[in-house]
Amino acid sequence: MGPGDVVLLYSDGLIERRGSDLDRDGGRLLRTARAAARDGIPPGSAALDAYVQQLVDRLTGPHTEDDATVLAFRRVA
């Protein structure tokens, strides 16, 4: 892990859907995380917060059925 790298920890409510395959759901998370960071995540906590909010919005949508927790942190030095 190098400076600027972001680590995401999340609960299953972020990706899991009833009747869905967990491997497929995990793949959706990886694709979404890569797409949201395609142009990089600028320094600062506000940019990291915006990145996480974008992930949550894309993965959960307006009608969530489960609670979700996301913890994101970035190595700075």
N, CA, C and O atoms as a Tripos MOL2 file, in Angstrom:
@<TRIPOS>MOLECULE
protein
  308   307    77     0     0
PROTEIN
NO_CHARGES

@<TRIPOS>ATOM
      1 N           0.8540   -1.1670    0.0000 N.3       1 MET1
      2 CA          0.0000    0.0000    0.0000 C.3       1 MET1
      3 C           0.8960    1.2250    0.0000 C.2       1 MET1
      4 O           1.7990    1.3520    0.8270 O.2       1 MET1
      5 N           0.6380    2.1130   -0.9260 N.am      2 GLY2
      6 CA          1.4580    3.3000   -1.0480 C.3       2 GLY2
      7 C           0.7130    4.5700   -0.6730 C.2       2 GLY2
      8 O          -0.5030    4.5440   -0.4820 O.2       2 GLY2
      9 N           1.4310    5.6810   -0.5660 N.am      3 PRO3
     10 CA          0.7990    6.9580   -0.2490 C.3       3 PRO3
     11 C          -0.3260    7.2770   -1.2320 C.2       3 PRO3
     12 O          -0.1670    7.1200   -2.4420 O.2       3 PRO3
     13 N          -1.4520    7.7220   -0.7060 N.am      4 GLY4
     14 CA         -2.6000    8.0590   -1.5400 C.3       4 GLY4
     15 C          -3.5610    6.9110   -1.7760 C.2       4 GLY4
     16 O          -4.6920    7.1290   -2.2120 O.2       4 GLY4
     17 N          -3.1210    5.6730   -1.4910 N.am      5 ASP5
     18 CA         -4.0120    4.5230   -1.6750 C.3       5 ASP5
     19 C          -5.1720    4.6070   -0.6910 C.2       5 ASP5
     20 O          -5.0170    5.0590    0.4430 O.2       5 ASP5
     21 N          -6.3320    4.1620   -1.1500 N.am      6 VAL6
     22 CA         -7.5490    4.1850   -0.3340 C.3       6 VAL6
     23 C          -7.9520    2.7570   -0.0130 C.2       6 VAL6
     24 O          -7.9060    1.8780   -0.8730 O.2       6 VAL6
     25 N          -8.3430    2.5370    1.2210 N.am      7 VAL7
     26 CA         -8.8400    1.2440    1.6770 C.3       7 VAL7
     27 C         -10.3090    1.4180    2.0400 C.2       7 VAL7
     28 O         -10.6780    2.3590    2.7430 O.2       7 VAL7
     29 N         -11.1420    0.5030    1.5550 N.am      8 LEU8
     30 CA        -12.5620    0.5130    1.8780 C.3       8 LEU8
     31 C         -12.8990   -0.7100    2.7090 C.2       8 LEU8
     32 O         -12.5390   -1.8310    2.3520 O.2       8 LEU8
     33 N         -13.5830   -0.4950    3.8060 N.am      9 LEU9
     34 CA        -14.1460   -1.5730    4.6030 C.3       9 LEU9
     35 C         -15.6540   -1.3630    4.5650 C.2       9 LEU9
     36 O         -16.1230   -0.2320    4.6950 O.2       9 LEU9
     37 N         -16.4110   -2.4280    4.3900 N.am     10 TYR10
     38 CA        -17.8490   -2.2540    4.2250 C.3      10 TYR10
     39 C         -18.6010   -3.4580    4.7700 C.2      10 TYR10
     40 O         -18.0620   -4.5600    4.8690 O.2      10 TYR10
     41 N         -19.8490   -3.2220    5.1170 N.am     11 SER11
     42 CA        -20.7050   -4.3170    5.5500 C.3      11 SER11
     43 C         -21.4390   -4.8840    4.3360 C.2      11 SER11
     44 O         -21.5170   -4.2460    3.2850 O.2      11 SER11
     45 N         -21.9610   -6.0670    4.4980 N.am     12 ASP12
     46 CA        -22.6190   -6.7390    3.3780 C.3      12 ASP12
     47 C         -23.8200   -5.9820    2.8330 C.2      12 ASP12
     48 O         -24.1960   -6.1820    1.6780 O.2      12 ASP12
     49 N         -24.4320   -5.1140    3.6380 N.am     13 GLY13
     50 CA        -25.5830   -4.3560    3.1740 C.3      13 GLY13
     51 C         -25.2750   -3.4180    2.0220 C.2      13 GLY13
     52 O         -26.1860   -2.9810    1.3190 O.2      13 GLY13
     53 N         -24.0100   -3.1030    1.8190 N.am     14 LEU14
     54 CA        -23.6340   -2.2280    0.7140 C.3      14 LEU14
     55 C         -23.7800   -2.9280   -0.6220 C.2      14 LEU14
     56 O         -24.1540   -2.2940   -1.6090 O.2      14 LEU14
     57 N         -23.4940   -4.2210   -0.6770 N.am     15 ILE15
     58 CA        -23.4700   -4.9020   -1.9710 C.3      15 ILE15
     59 C         -24.4820   -6.0290   -2.1080 C.2      15 ILE15
     60 O         -24.9170   -6.3250   -3.2210 O.2      15 ILE15
     61 N         -24.8620   -6.6530   -1.0270 N.am     16 GLU16
     62 CA        -25.7040   -7.8370   -1.0930 C.3      16 GLU16
     63 C         -27.1410   -7.4860   -1.4500 C.2      16 GLU16
     64 O         -27.7040   -6.5240   -0.9280 O.2      16 GLU16
     65 N         -27.7330   -8.2770   -2.3470 N.am     17 ARG17
     66 CA        -29.1300   -8.1230   -2.7230 C.3      17 ARG17
     67 C         -29.8090   -9.4790   -2.6020 C.2      17 ARG17
     68 O         -29.1990  -10.5110   -2.8830 O.2      17 ARG17
     69 N         -31.0590   -9.4780   -2.1880 N.am     18 ARG18
     70 CA        -31.8010  -10.7380   -2.0770 C.3      18 ARG18
     71 C         -31.8360  -11.4450   -3.4150 C.2      18 ARG18
     72 O         -32.1040  -10.8320   -4.4480 O.2      18 ARG18
     73 N         -31.5630  -12.7370   -3.3910 N.am     19 GLY19
     74 CA        -31.6230  -13.5390   -4.6020 C.3      19 GLY19
     75 C         -30.4670  -13.3240   -5.5500 C.2      19 GLY19
     76 O         -30.4980  -13.8160   -6.6780 O.2      19 GLY19
     77 N         -29.4490  -12.6020   -5.1230 N.am     20 SER20
     78 CA        -28.3110  -12.3230   -5.9920 C.3      20 SER20
     79 C         -27.1170  -13.1590   -5.5690 C.2      20 SER20
     80 O         -27.0910  -13.7140   -4.4710 O.2      20 SER20
     81 N         -26.1500  -13.2410   -6.4310 N.am     21 ASP21
     82 CA        -24.9210  -13.9820   -6.1830 C.3      21 ASP21
     83 C         -23.8880  -13.0580   -5.5400 C.2      21 ASP21
     84 O         -23.6030  -11.9840   -6.0700 O.2      21 ASP21
     85 N         -23.3310  -13.4680   -4.4120 N.am     22 LEU22
     86 CA        -22.3890  -12.6200   -3.6820 C.3      22 LEU22
     87 C         -21.1390  -12.3100   -4.5100 C.2      22 LEU22
     88 O         -20.6120  -11.2010   -4.4230 O.2      22 LEU22
     89 N         -20.6580  -13.2600   -5.3050 N.am     23 ASP23
     90 CA        -19.4960  -12.9860   -6.1620 C.3      23 ASP23
     91 C         -19.8270  -11.9090   -7.1950 C.2      23 ASP23
     92 O         -19.0100  -11.0280   -7.4610 O.2      23 ASP23
     93 N         -21.0090  -11.9820   -7.7680 N.am     24 ARG24
     94 CA        -21.4240  -10.9650   -8.7440 C.3      24 ARG24
     95 C         -21.5630   -9.6030   -8.0600 C.2      24 ARG24
     96 O         -21.1780   -8.5750   -8.6180 O.2      24 ARG24
     97 N         -22.1200   -9.6100   -6.8410 N.am     25 ASP25
     98 CA        -22.2610   -8.3620   -6.0920 C.3      25 ASP25
     99 C         -20.8970   -7.7570   -5.7620 C.2      25 ASP25
    100 O         -20.7220   -6.5400   -5.8400 O.2      25 ASP25
    101 N         -19.9290   -8.6030   -5.3950 N.am     26 GLY26
    102 CA        -18.5720   -8.1290   -5.1270 C.3      26 GLY26
    103 C         -17.9240   -7.5470   -6.3720 C.2      26 GLY26
    104 O         -17.2200   -6.5390   -6.3060 O.2      26 GLY26
    105 N         -18.1650   -8.1840   -7.5000 N.am     27 GLY27
    106 CA        -17.6530   -7.6660   -8.7690 C.3      27 GLY27
    107 C         -18.2290   -6.3040   -9.1030 C.2      27 GLY27
    108 O         -17.5310   -5.4360   -9.6260 O.2      27 GLY27
    109 N         -19.5070   -6.1190   -8.7990 N.am     28 ARG28
    110 CA        -20.1600   -4.8310   -9.0240 C.3      28 ARG28
    111 C         -19.4980   -3.7580   -8.1590 C.2      28 ARG28
    112 O         -19.2890   -2.6340   -8.6160 O.2      28 ARG28
    113 N         -19.1690   -4.1000   -6.9150 N.am     29 LEU29
    114 CA        -18.4600   -3.1590   -6.0450 C.3      29 LEU29
    115 C         -17.1130   -2.7770   -6.6460 C.2      29 LEU29
    116 O         -16.7770   -1.5940   -6.7050 O.2      29 LEU29
    117 N         -16.3420   -3.7570   -7.0910 N.am     30 LEU30
    118 CA        -15.0220   -3.4580   -7.6580 C.3      30 LEU30
    119 C         -15.1300   -2.5820   -8.8980 C.2      30 LEU30
    120 O         -14.3660   -1.6290   -9.0480 O.2      30 LEU30
    121 N         -16.0630   -2.8910   -9.7810 N.am     31 ARG31
    122 CA        -16.2380   -2.0770  -10.9970 C.3      31 ARG31
    123 C         -16.6510   -0.6460  -10.6390 C.2      31 ARG31
    124 O         -16.1530    0.3140  -11.2260 O.2      31 ARG31
    125 N         -17.5490   -0.5150   -9.6890 N.am     32 THR32
    126 CA        -18.0300    0.8020   -9.2880 C.3      32 THR32
    127 C         -16.9220    1.6060   -8.6110 C.2      32 THR32
    128 O         -16.7760    2.8010   -8.8670 O.2      32 THR32
    129 N         -16.1400    0.9520   -7.7460 N.am     33 ALA33
    130 CA        -15.0460    1.6350   -7.0560 C.3      33 ALA33
    131 C         -13.9910    2.1220   -8.0460 C.2      33 ALA33
    132 O         -13.4760    3.2330   -7.9190 O.2      33 ALA33
    133 N         -13.6760    1.2860   -9.0290 N.am     34 ARG34
    134 CA        -12.6970    1.6910  -10.0540 C.3      34 ARG34
    135 C         -13.2200    2.8600  -10.8860 C.2      34 ARG34
    136 O         -12.4980    3.8240  -11.1390 O.2      34 ARG34
    137 N         -14.4730    2.7670  -11.3050 N.am     35 ALA35
    138 CA        -15.0560    3.8200  -12.1410 C.3      35 ALA35
    139 C         -15.1070    5.1470  -11.3910 C.2      35 ALA35
    140 O         -14.8180    6.1950  -11.9690 O.2      35 ALA35
    141 N         -15.4700    5.1120  -10.1230 N.am     36 ALA36
    142 CA        -15.5630    6.3380   -9.3360 C.3      36 ALA36
    143 C         -14.1930    6.9650   -9.0980 C.2      36 ALA36
    144 O         -14.0980    8.1740   -8.8880 O.2      36 ALA36
    145 N         -13.1330    6.1620   -9.1290 N.am     37 ALA37
    146 CA        -11.7680    6.6600   -8.8970 C.3      37 ALA37
    147 C         -10.9700    6.7830  -10.1910 C.2      37 ALA37
    148 O          -9.7580    6.9930  -10.1510 O.2      37 ALA37
    149 N         -11.6220    6.6570  -11.3140 N.am     38 ARG38
    150 CA        -10.9300    6.6520  -12.6170 C.3      38 ARG38
    151 C          -9.9900    7.8450  -12.7830 C.2      38 ARG38
    152 O          -8.8760    7.6890  -13.2830 O.2      38 ARG38
    153 N         -10.4260    9.0230  -12.3730 N.am     39 ASP39
    154 CA         -9.6010   10.2280  -12.5090 C.3      39 ASP39
    155 C          -8.8270   10.5430  -11.2420 C.2      39 ASP39
    156 O          -8.2720   11.6330  -11.1050 O.2      39 ASP39
    157 N          -8.7890    9.5970  -10.3190 N.am     40 GLY40
    158 CA         -8.1040    9.7940   -9.0510 C.3      40 GLY40
    159 C          -9.0400   10.3990   -8.0140 C.2      40 GLY40
    160 O         -10.1010   10.9310   -8.3410 O.2      40 GLY40
    161 N          -8.6310   10.3080   -6.7860 N.am     41 ILE41
    162 CA         -9.3760   10.9230   -5.6900 C.3      41 ILE41
    163 C          -8.4740   12.0120   -5.1350 C.2      41 ILE41
    164 O          -7.4250   11.7140   -4.5640 O.2      41 ILE41
    165 N          -8.8640   13.2600   -5.2940 N.am     42 PRO42
    166 CA         -7.9980   14.3480   -4.8330 C.3      42 PRO42
    167 C          -7.7000   14.2420   -3.3400 C.2      42 PRO42
    168 O          -8.4400   13.5940   -2.5990 O.2      42 PRO42
    169 N          -6.6160   14.8780   -2.9030 N.am     43 PRO43
    170 CA         -6.2840   14.8790   -1.4730 C.3      43 PRO43
    171 C          -7.3810   15.5540   -0.6620 C.2      43 PRO43
    172 O          -8.1590   16.3590   -1.1740 O.2      43 PRO43
    173 N          -7.4180   15.2040    0.6070 N.am     44 GLY44
    174 CA         -8.3350   15.8560    1.5340 C.3      44 GLY44
    175 C          -9.5220   14.9840    1.8930 C.2      44 GLY44
    176 O          -9.9500   14.1210    1.1270 O.2      44 GLY44
    177 N         -10.0320   15.2380    3.0750 N.am     45 SER45
    178 CA        -11.1330   14.4210    3.5780 C.3      45 SER45
    179 C         -12.4350   14.6720    2.8240 C.2      45 SER45
    180 O         -13.2410   13.7540    2.6730 O.2      45 SER45
    181 N         -12.6560   15.8950    2.3480 N.am     46 ALA46
    182 CA        -13.8880   16.1830    1.6100 C.3      46 ALA46
    183 C         -13.9590   15.3710    0.3200 C.2      46 ALA46
    184 O         -15.0270   14.8780   -0.0420 O.2      46 ALA46
    185 N         -12.8340   15.2280   -0.3720 N.am     47 ALA47
    186 CA        -12.8100   14.4450   -1.6090 C.3      47 ALA47
    187 C         -13.0290   12.9650   -1.3200 C.2      47 ALA47
    188 O         -13.7130   12.2830   -2.0830 O.2      47 ALA47
    189 N         -12.4660   12.4660   -0.2400 N.am     48 LEU48
    190 CA        -12.6700   11.0720    0.1270 C.3      48 LEU48
    191 C         -14.1310   10.8370    0.5210 C.2      48 LEU48
    192 O         -14.7190    9.8180    0.1570 O.2      48 LEU48
    193 N         -14.7090   11.7750    1.2590 N.am     49 ASP49
    194 CA        -16.1260   11.6810    1.6070 C.3      49 ASP49
    195 C         -16.9960   11.6620    0.3500 C.2      49 ASP49
    196 O         -17.9380   10.8730    0.2620 O.2      49 ASP49
    197 N         -16.6920   12.5130   -0.6100 N.am     50 ALA50
    198 CA        -17.4600   12.5700   -1.8540 C.3      50 ALA50
    199 C         -17.3420   11.2630   -2.6280 C.2      50 ALA50
    200 O         -18.3180   10.7900   -3.2110 O.2      50 ALA50
    201 N         -16.1520   10.6830   -2.6320 N.am     51 TYR51
    202 CA        -15.9380    9.3950   -3.3010 C.3      51 TYR51
    203 C         -16.8070    8.3110   -2.6680 C.2      51 TYR51
    204 O         -17.4680    7.5500   -3.3740 O.2      51 TYR51
    205 N         -16.8040    8.2430   -1.3510 N.am     52 VAL52
    206 CA        -17.5960    7.2320   -0.6460 C.3      52 VAL52
    207 C         -19.0830    7.4670   -0.8930 C.2      52 VAL52
    208 O         -19.8290    6.5140   -1.1160 O.2      52 VAL52
    209 N         -19.5170    8.7140   -0.8550 N.am     53 GLN53
    210 CA        -20.9330    9.0040   -1.1020 C.3      53 GLN53
    211 C         -21.3340    8.5800   -2.5080 C.2      53 GLN53
    212 O         -22.4290    8.0580   -2.7150 O.2      53 GLN53
    213 N         -20.4560    8.8020   -3.4650 N.am     54 GLN54
    214 CA        -20.7240    8.3850   -4.8440 C.3      54 GLN54
    215 C         -20.8560    6.8640   -4.9200 C.2      54 GLN54
    216 O         -21.7480    6.3510   -5.5960 O.2      54 GLN54
    217 N         -19.9810    6.1490   -4.2370 N.am     55 LEU55
    218 CA        -20.0700    4.6850   -4.2100 C.3      55 LEU55
    219 C         -21.3930    4.2250   -3.6090 C.2      55 LEU55
    220 O         -22.0800    3.3780   -4.1800 O.2      55 LEU55
    221 N         -21.7400    4.7770   -2.4750 N.am     56 VAL56
    222 CA        -22.9740    4.3900   -1.8000 C.3      56 VAL56
    223 C         -24.1810    4.6700   -2.6990 C.2      56 VAL56
    224 O         -25.0680    3.8270   -2.8300 O.2      56 VAL56
    225 N         -24.2110    5.8380   -3.3090 N.am     57 ASP57
    226 CA        -25.3240    6.1940   -4.1890 C.3      57 ASP57
    227 C         -25.4370    5.2320   -5.3680 C.2      57 ASP57
    228 O         -26.5370    4.8020   -5.7140 O.2      57 ASP57
    229 N         -24.3200    4.8980   -5.9790 N.am     58 ARG58
    230 CA        -24.3370    4.0000   -7.1410 C.3      58 ARG58
    231 C         -24.6850    2.5640   -6.7680 C.2      58 ARG58
    232 O         -25.3240    1.8550   -7.5440 O.2      58 ARG58
    233 N         -24.2690    2.1400   -5.5910 N.am     59 LEU59
    234 CA        -24.4660    0.7420   -5.2090 C.3      59 LEU59
    235 C         -25.8040    0.4730   -4.5320 C.2      59 LEU59
    236 O         -26.3420   -0.6270   -4.6500 O.2      59 LEU59
    237 N         -26.3470    1.4520   -3.8290 N.am     60 THR60
    238 CA        -27.5600    1.1800   -3.0750 C.3      60 THR60
    239 C         -28.8170    1.7130   -3.7450 C.2      60 THR60
    240 O         -29.8730    1.0900   -3.6420 O.2      60 THR60
    241 N         -28.7340    2.8260   -4.4140 N.am     61 GLY61
    242 CA        -29.9260    3.3950   -5.0220 C.3      61 GLY61
    243 C         -30.8750    3.9670   -3.9750 C.2      61 GLY61
    244 O         -30.5650    3.9830   -2.7840 O.2      61 GLY61
    245 N         -32.0290    4.4350   -4.4300 N.am     62 PRO62
    246 CA        -32.9480    5.1210   -3.5150 C.3      62 PRO62
    247 C         -33.7720    4.1880   -2.6230 C.2      62 PRO62
    248 O         -34.3270    4.6400   -1.6210 O.2      62 PRO62
    249 N         -33.8640    2.9090   -2.9580 N.am     63 HIS63
    250 CA        -34.7340    1.9860   -2.2220 C.3      63 HIS63
    251 C         -33.9310    0.8530   -1.6020 C.2      63 HIS63
    252 O         -34.0170   -0.2900   -2.0500 O.2      63 HIS63
    253 N         -33.1600    1.1600   -0.5860 N.am     64 THR64
    254 CA        -32.3570    0.1270    0.0560 C.3      64 THR64
    255 C         -33.2080   -0.7050    0.9990 C.2      64 THR64
    256 O         -34.1740   -0.2150    1.5840 O.2      64 THR64
    257 N         -32.8370   -1.9660    1.1370 N.am     65 GLU65
    258 CA        -33.5620   -2.8760    2.0080 C.3      65 GLU65
    259 C         -32.7280   -3.2860    3.2240 C.2      65 GLU65
    260 O         -33.2300   -3.9560    4.1260 O.2      65 GLU65
    261 N         -31.4700   -2.8870    3.2450 N.am     66 ASP66
    262 CA        -30.5770   -3.3110    4.3210 C.3      66 ASP66
    263 C         -29.7410   -2.1180    4.7460 C.2      66 ASP66
    264 O         -29.5460   -1.1760    3.9780 O.2      66 ASP66
    265 N         -29.2480   -2.1640    5.9770 N.am     67 ASP67
    266 CA        -28.3470   -1.1090    6.4160 C.3      67 ASP67
    267 C         -26.9540   -1.4050    5.8710 C.2      67 ASP67
    268 O         -26.5970   -2.5590    5.6310 O.2      67 ASP67
    269 N         -26.1830   -0.3540    5.6840 N.am     68 ALA68
    270 CA        -24.8320   -0.5060    5.1390 C.3      68 ALA68
    271 C         -23.8850    0.4140    5.8990 C.2      68 ALA68
    272 O         -24.2500    1.5170    6.3070 O.2      68 ALA68
    273 N         -22.6710   -0.0650    6.0740 N.am     69 THR69
    274 CA        -21.6240    0.7170    6.7170 C.3      69 THR69
    275 C         -20.4090    0.7260    5.8060 C.2      69 THR69
    276 O         -20.0240   -0.3050    5.2520 O.2      69 THR69
    277 N         -19.8120    1.8950    5.6570 N.am     70 VAL70
    278 CA        -18.5980    2.0190    4.8500 C.3      70 VAL70
    279 C         -17.5820    2.8290    5.6600 C.2      70 VAL70
    280 O         -17.9040    3.8780    6.2170 O.2      70 VAL70
    281 N         -16.3810    2.3280    5.7100 N.am     71 LEU71
    282 CA        -15.2610    3.0370    6.3280 C.3      71 LEU71
    283 C         -14.1850    3.1480    5.2680 C.2      71 LEU71
    284 O         -13.7690    2.1460    4.6870 O.2      71 LEU71
    285 N         -13.7350    4.3680    5.0160 N.am     72 ALA72
    286 CA        -12.6890    4.5940    4.0210 C.3      72 ALA72
    287 C         -11.5540    5.3590    4.6820 C.2      72 ALA72
    288 O         -11.7740    6.3020    5.4410 O.2      72 ALA72
    289 N         -10.3440    4.9350    4.3790 N.am     73 PHE73
    290 CA         -9.1960    5.7010    4.8390 C.3      73 PHE73
    291 C          -8.1110    5.6740    3.7890 C.2      73 PHE73
    292 O          -8.0610    4.7840    2.9400 O.2      73 PHE73
    293 N          -7.2370    6.6730    3.8620 N.am     74 ARG74
    294 CA         -6.1900    6.8370    2.8620 C.3      74 ARG74
    295 C          -4.8510    6.9740    3.5530 C.2      74 ARG74
    296 O          -4.7240    7.6660    4.5630 O.2      74 ARG74
    297 N          -3.8660    6.3140    3.0040 N.am     75 ARG75
    298 CA         -2.5040    6.4640    3.5250 C.3      75 ARG75
    299 C          -1.9460    7.7920    3.0210 C.2      75 ARG75
    300 O          -1.9670    8.0690    1.8220 O.2      75 ARG75
    301 N          -1.4530    8.5980    3.9360 N.am     76 VAL76
    302 CA         -0.9800    9.9200    3.5560 C.3      76 VAL76
    303 C           0.5420   10.0380    3.5280 C.2      76 VAL76
    304 O           1.0700   10.9700    2.9240 O.2      76 VAL76
    305 N           1.2440    9.1290    4.1580 N.am     77 ALA77
    306 CA          2.7080    9.2290    4.1300 C.3      77 ALA77
    307 C           3.3240    7.8550    4.1120 C.2      77 ALA77
    308 O           4.5480    7.7280    4.0880 O.2      77 ALA77
@<TRIPOS>BOND
     1     1     2 1
     2     2     3 1
     3     3     4 2
     4     3     5 am
     5     5     6 1
     6     6     7 1
     7     7     8 2
     8     7     9 am
     9     9    10 1
    10    10    11 1
    11    11    12 2
    12    11    13 am
    13    13    14 1
    14    14    15 1
    15    15    16 2
    16    15    17 am
    17    17    18 1
    18    18    19 1
    19    19    20 2
    20    19    21 am
    21    21    22 1
    22    22    23 1
    23    23    24 2
    24    23    25 am
    25    25    26 1
    26    26    27 1
    27    27    28 2
    28    27    29 am
    29    29    30 1
    30    30    31 1
    31    31    32 2
    32    31    33 am
    33    33    34 1
    34    34    35 1
    35    35    36 2
    36    35    37 am
    37    37    38 1
    38    38    39 1
    39    39    40 2
    40    39    41 am
    41    41    42 1
    42    42    43 1
    43    43    44 2
    44    43    45 am
    45    45    46 1
    46    46    47 1
    47    47    48 2
    48    47    49 am
    49    49    50 1
    50    50    51 1
    51    51    52 2
    52    51    53 am
    53    53    54 1
    54    54    55 1
    55    55    56 2
    56    55    57 am
    57    57    58 1
    58    58    59 1
    59    59    60 2
    60    59    61 am
    61    61    62 1
    62    62    63 1
    63    63    64 2
    64    63    65 am
    65    65    66 1
    66    66    67 1
    67    67    68 2
    68    67    69 am
    69    69    70 1
    70    70    71 1
    71    71    72 2
    72    71    73 am
    73    73    74 1
    74    74    75 1
    75    75    76 2
    76    75    77 am
    77    77    78 1
    78    78    79 1
    79    79    80 2
    80    79    81 am
    81    81    82 1
    82    82    83 1
    83    83    84 2
    84    83    85 am
    85    85    86 1
    86    86    87 1
    87    87    88 2
    88    87    89 am
    89    89    90 1
    90    90    91 1
    91    91    92 2
    92    91    93 am
    93    93    94 1
    94    94    95 1
    95    95    96 2
    96    95    97 am
    97    97    98 1
    98    98    99 1
    99    99   100 2
   100    99   101 am
   101   101   102 1
   102   102   103 1
   103   103   104 2
   104   103   105 am
   105   105   106 1
   106   106   107 1
   107   107   108 2
   108   107   109 am
   109   109   110 1
   110   110   111 1
   111   111   112 2
   112   111   113 am
   113   113   114 1
   114   114   115 1
   115   115   116 2
   116   115   117 am
   117   117   118 1
   118   118   119 1
   119   119   120 2
   120   119   121 am
   121   121   122 1
   122   122   123 1
   123   123   124 2
   124   123   125 am
   125   125   126 1
   126   126   127 1
   127   127   128 2
   128   127   129 am
   129   129   130 1
   130   130   131 1
   131   131   132 2
   132   131   133 am
   133   133   134 1
   134   134   135 1
   135   135   136 2
   136   135   137 am
   137   137   138 1
   138   138   139 1
   139   139   140 2
   140   139   141 am
   141   141   142 1
   142   142   143 1
   143   143   144 2
   144   143   145 am
   145   145   146 1
   146   146   147 1
   147   147   148 2
   148   147   149 am
   149   149   150 1
   150   150   151 1
   151   151   152 2
   152   151   153 am
   153   153   154 1
   154   154   155 1
   155   155   156 2
   156   155   157 am
   157   157   158 1
   158   158   159 1
   159   159   160 2
   160   159   161 am
   161   161   162 1
   162   162   163 1
   163   163   164 2
   164   163   165 am
   165   165   166 1
   166   166   167 1
   167   167   168 2
   168   167   169 am
   169   169   170 1
   170   170   171 1
   171   171   172 2
   172   171   173 am
   173   173   174 1
   174   174   175 1
   175   175   176 2
   176   175   177 am
   177   177   178 1
   178   178   179 1
   179   179   180 2
   180   179   181 am
   181   181   182 1
   182   182   183 1
   183   183   184 2
   184   183   185 am
   185   185   186 1
   186   186   187 1
   187   187   188 2
   188   187   189 am
   189   189   190 1
   190   190   191 1
   191   191   192 2
   192   191   193 am
   193   193   194 1
   194   194   195 1
   195   195   196 2
   196   195   197 am
   197   197   198 1
   198   198   199 1
   199   199   200 2
   200   199   201 am
   201   201   202 1
   202   202   203 1
   203   203   204 2
   204   203   205 am
   205   205   206 1
   206   206   207 1
   207   207   208 2
   208   207   209 am
   209   209   210 1
   210   210   211 1
   211   211   212 2
   212   211   213 am
   213   213   214 1
   214   214   215 1
   215   215   216 2
   216   215   217 am
   217   217   218 1
   218   218   219 1
   219   219   220 2
   220   219   221 am
   221   221   222 1
   222   222   223 1
   223   223   224 2
   224   223   225 am
   225   225   226 1
   226   226   227 1
   227   227   228 2
   228   227   229 am
   229   229   230 1
   230   230   231 1
   231   231   232 2
   232   231   233 am
   233   233   234 1
   234   234   235 1
   235   235   236 2
   236   235   237 am
   237   237   238 1
   238   238   239 1
   239   239   240 2
   240   239   241 am
   241   241   242 1
   242   242   243 1
   243   243   244 2
   244   243   245 am
   245   245   246 1
   246   246   247 1
   247   247   248 2
   248   247   249 am
   249   249   250 1
   250   250   251 1
   251   251   252 2
   252   251   253 am
   253   253   254 1
   254   254   255 1
   255   255   256 2
   256   255   257 am
   257   257   258 1
   258   258   259 1
   259   259   260 2
   260   259   261 am
   261   261   262 1
   262   262   263 1
   263   263   264 2
   264   263   265 am
   265   265   266 1
   266   266   267 1
   267   267   268 2
   268   267   269 am
   269   269   270 1
   270   270   271 1
   271   271   272 2
   272   271   273 am
   273   273   274 1
   274   274   275 1
   275   275   276 2
   276   275   277 am
   277   277   278 1
   278   278   279 1
   279   279   280 2
   280   279   281 am
   281   281   282 1
   282   282   283 1
   283   283   284 2
   284   283   285 am
   285   285   286 1
   286   286   287 1
   287   287   288 2
   288   287   289 am
   289   289   290 1
   290   290   291 1
   291   291   292 2
   292   291   293 am
   293   293   294 1
   294   294   295 1
   295   295   296 2
   296   295   297 am
   297   297   298 1
   298   298   299 1
   299   299   300 2
   300   299   301 am
   301   301   302 1
   302   302   303 1
   303   303   304 2
   304   303   305 am
   305   305   306 1
   306   306   307 1
   307   307   308 2
@<TRIPOS>SUBSTRUCTURE
     1 MET1         2 RESIDUE 1 A MET
     2 GLY2         6 RESIDUE 1 A GLY
     3 PRO3        10 RESIDUE 1 A PRO
     4 GLY4        14 RESIDUE 1 A GLY
     5 ASP5        18 RESIDUE 1 A ASP
     6 VAL6        22 RESIDUE 1 A VAL
     7 VAL7        26 RESIDUE 1 A VAL
     8 LEU8        30 RESIDUE 1 A LEU
     9 LEU9        34 RESIDUE 1 A LEU
    10 TYR10       38 RESIDUE 1 A TYR
    11 SER11       42 RESIDUE 1 A SER
    12 ASP12       46 RESIDUE 1 A ASP
    13 GLY13       50 RESIDUE 1 A GLY
    14 LEU14       54 RESIDUE 1 A LEU
    15 ILE15       58 RESIDUE 1 A ILE
    16 GLU16       62 RESIDUE 1 A GLU
    17 ARG17       66 RESIDUE 1 A ARG
    18 ARG18       70 RESIDUE 1 A ARG
    19 GLY19       74 RESIDUE 1 A GLY
    20 SER20       78 RESIDUE 1 A SER
    21 ASP21       82 RESIDUE 1 A ASP
    22 LEU22       86 RESIDUE 1 A LEU
    23 ASP23       90 RESIDUE 1 A ASP
    24 ARG24       94 RESIDUE 1 A ARG
    25 ASP25       98 RESIDUE 1 A ASP
    26 GLY26      102 RESIDUE 1 A GLY
    27 GLY27      106 RESIDUE 1 A GLY
    28 ARG28      110 RESIDUE 1 A ARG
    29 LEU29      114 RESIDUE 1 A LEU
    30 LEU30      118 RESIDUE 1 A LEU
    31 ARG31      122 RESIDUE 1 A ARG
    32 THR32      126 RESIDUE 1 A THR
    33 ALA33      130 RESIDUE 1 A ALA
    34 ARG34      134 RESIDUE 1 A ARG
    35 ALA35      138 RESIDUE 1 A ALA
    36 ALA36      142 RESIDUE 1 A ALA
    37 ALA37      146 RESIDUE 1 A ALA
    38 ARG38      150 RESIDUE 1 A ARG
    39 ASP39      154 RESIDUE 1 A ASP
    40 GLY40      158 RESIDUE 1 A GLY
    41 ILE41      162 RESIDUE 1 A ILE
    42 PRO42      166 RESIDUE 1 A PRO
    43 PRO43      170 RESIDUE 1 A PRO
    44 GLY44      174 RESIDUE 1 A GLY
    45 SER45      178 RESIDUE 1 A SER
    46 ALA46      182 RESIDUE 1 A ALA
    47 ALA47      186 RESIDUE 1 A ALA
    48 LEU48      190 RESIDUE 1 A LEU
    49 ASP49      194 RESIDUE 1 A ASP
    50 ALA50      198 RESIDUE 1 A ALA
    51 TYR51      202 RESIDUE 1 A TYR
    52 VAL52      206 RESIDUE 1 A VAL
    53 GLN53      210 RESIDUE 1 A GLN
    54 GLN54      214 RESIDUE 1 A GLN
    55 LEU55      218 RESIDUE 1 A LEU
    56 VAL56      222 RESIDUE 1 A VAL
    57 ASP57      226 RESIDUE 1 A ASP
    58 ARG58      230 RESIDUE 1 A ARG
    59 LEU59      234 RESIDUE 1 A LEU
    60 THR60      238 RESIDUE 1 A THR
    61 GLY61      242 RESIDUE 1 A GLY
    62 PRO62      246 RESIDUE 1 A PRO
    63 HIS63      250 RESIDUE 1 A HIS
    64 THR64      254 RESIDUE 1 A THR
    65 GLU65      258 RESIDUE 1 A GLU
    66 ASP66      262 RESIDUE 1 A ASP
    67 ASP67      266 RESIDUE 1 A ASP
    68 ALA68      270 RESIDUE 1 A ALA
    69 THR69      274 RESIDUE 1 A THR
    70 VAL70      278 RESIDUE 1 A VAL
    71 LEU71      282 RESIDUE 1 A LEU
    72 ALA72      286 RESIDUE 1 A ALA
    73 PHE73      290 RESIDUE 1 A PHE
    74 ARG74      294 RESIDUE 1 A ARG
    75 ARG75      298 RESIDUE 1 A ARG
    76 VAL76      302 RESIDUE 1 A VAL
    77 ALA77      306 RESIDUE 1 A ALA
